[in-house]
Amino acid sequence: MTNEIVLIAHNLRSCNNVGSLLRTADGLGVKTVYLSGYTPYPKYKLDKRLPYIRDRVDRKIKKTSLGAEKYIEWVHEESINEVLNLLKRKKYQIVALEQAENAIDINKFKITNKIALIVGREVEGIEEEILNEVDSIVSIPMLGKKESFNVVQAAAMTIYAFRYFDY
């Protein structure tokens, strides 16, 4: 069982997905959620966004987080490179959840004690330059006709597998 999992949500557009990710991360024992790029984030004490934008985004996130943003550690950092550098220094295995030719099926992936899972844009996926910086890419096998799951569903399945499956 993995001891520490952190989640990086990079360039997500949907406040609803961010709120759901925070709630899911709380329920699955994720240590920290990093919200990077243009991913929306809840308001915080030293927030520099315009008040009407900050409050509107915060309301939308809270609609699906149901208060999880109060209980889980989350960090807004625009630069994913800053996040990746920090986590590499802390010896996290950086893993992207993405459909790619070289992706490893999550059922066959060998986990370590410290994993940082990156999820990305809902339609376009994680940018190639980020995929080039990760240690591994994992994917979830699809059994139906659709090509992918919603980002929150995919993150939940992967975190659960990392947390509870002993490969």
C-alpha positions in Angstrom: 0.0 0.0 0.0 1.3 3.5 -0.9 2.1 5.6 2.1 1.8 9.0 0.4 -0.2 10.1 -2.6 -0.4 13.7 -3.8 -2.5 14.8 -6.7 -1.7 17.4 -9.3 -4.7 18.8 -11.3 -3.2 20.7 -14.2 -5.1 23.0 -16.6 -8.6 21.8 -15.7 -11.3 24.2 -16.7 -14.3 22.9 -14.6 -14.9 24.2 -11.1 -17.2 21.2 -10.6 -14.4 18.8 -11.4 -12.0 20.7 -9.1 -14.6 20.5 -6.2 -15.2 16.8 -6.9 -11.4 16.1 -7.0 -11.0 17.8 -3.6 -13.8 15.7 -2.2 -12.5 12.5 -3.7 -8.9 13.3 -2.6 -10.1 13.8 1.0 -12.0 10.5 0.9 -9.1 8.6 -0.4 -6.4 10.0 1.9 -4.5 12.1 -0.5 -1.9 14.2 1.3 -2.0 17.3 -0.9 -3.8 18.5 -4.0 -1.8 20.9 -6.2 -4.0 23.0 -8.5 -1.7 24.2 -11.3 -1.9 26.1 -14.6 -5.3 27.7 -15.2 -7.1 25.2 -12.9 -9.6 27.1 -10.7 -9.0 27.1 -7.0 -11.0 28.0 -3.9 -10.5 31.4 -2.3 -7.9 31.8 0.5 -6.7 34.4 2.9 -4.2 36.2 0.6 -6.1 35.7 -2.6 -5.2 38.4 -5.2 -8.0 37.7 -7.7 -10.7 40.3 -8.1 -13.4 39.7 -5.4 -16.2 39.0 -7.8 -14.1 36.4 -9.7 -12.7 34.8 -6.5 -16.2 34.5 -5.0 -17.9 33.1 -8.1 -15.2 30.5 -8.6 -15.2 29.6 -4.9 -19.0 29.1 -5.0 -18.8 26.8 -8.0 -16.1 24.7 -6.4 -17.9 24.4 -3.1 -21.0 23.2 -4.8 -19.3 19.8 -5.5 -16.5 19.8 -2.8 -19.1 20.0 0.0 -16.5 21.5 2.3 -13.6 19.2 1.5 -11.5 22.2 0.7 -11.4 22.9 4.4 -10.1 19.5 5.3 -7.6 18.6 2.7 -4.4 20.4 2.1 -4.5 22.1 -1.3 -2.0 24.5 -3.0 -2.4 26.7 -5.9 0.8 27.0 -8.0 0.5 28.3 -11.5 3.7 26.7 -12.7 3.5 22.9 -12.9 7.3 22.9 -13.3 7.6 24.4 -9.8 5.4 21.6 -8.4 7.3 18.9 -10.3 10.6 20.2 -9.1 9.5 20.4 -5.5 8.1 16.8 -5.6 11.1 15.4 -7.3 13.3 16.9 -4.6 11.0 15.2 -2.1 11.6 11.9 -3.9 8.1 11.4 -5.3 7.5 9.1 -8.2 5.8 11.4 -10.8 3.1 9.5 -12.6 0.8 10.9 -15.3 -2.7 9.5 -15.9 -3.0 9.6 -19.7 -3.8 7.5 -22.7 -0.5 7.1 -24.4 1.3 4.5 -26.5 3.8 3.9 -23.7 1.2 4.0 -20.8 1.2 1.1 -18.3 -2.1 -0.4 -17.4 -2.9 0.6 -13.8 -3.4 -3.1 -13.0 0.3 -3.8 -13.9 1.9 -0.7 -12.5 4.5 -1.1 -9.7 3.8 1.5 -7.0 6.3 3.1 -4.7 5.9 4.7 -1.2 5.5 8.2 -2.6 3.5 8.9 -5.7 2.5 12.2 -7.3 -0.4 11.6 -9.8 -1.0 14.2 -12.5 -4.4 14.5 -14.2 -4.8 17.0 -17.0 -7.1 18.7 -19.4 -10.5 17.0 -19.8 -10.5 16.7 -23.6 -6.9 17.3 -24.8 -5.1 15.5 -22.0 -1.8 16.3 -20.5 0.6 18.3 -22.6 3.5 16.4 -24.3 6.1 18.6 -22.6 4.8 17.5 -19.2 4.6 13.9 -20.2 8.3 14.1 -21.1 9.1 15.1 -17.4 7.3 12.2 -15.6 8.7 8.9 -14.4 5.7 6.9 -15.7 2.5 7.1 -17.5 -0.5 5.0 -16.5 -3.8 4.4 -18.1 -7.1 2.7 -17.2 -8.2 -0.1 -19.6 -11.5 0.9 -21.3 -14.1 -1.9 -21.8 -16.8 0.1 -23.6 -17.1 2.2 -26.7 -16.0 5.5 -25.1 -12.3 6.4 -25.2 -12.0 7.9 -21.7 -13.5 8.5 -18.3 -14.3 11.9 -16.7 -11.1 13.3 -15.0 -12.5 12.9 -11.5 -13.7 9.3 -12.1 -10.3 8.4 -13.6 -8.4 10.0 -10.7 -10.6 8.2 -8.2 -10.0 4.8 -9.8 -6.3 5.3 -10.0 -5.8 6.7 -6.5 -7.9 3.8 -5.2 -5.8 1.3 -7.1 -2.6 2.9 -5.8 -3.9 3.0 -2.3 -5.4 -0.5 -1.9 -4.2 -2.9 -4.6 -1.0 -4.8 -3.8 0.6 -5.4 -7.1 
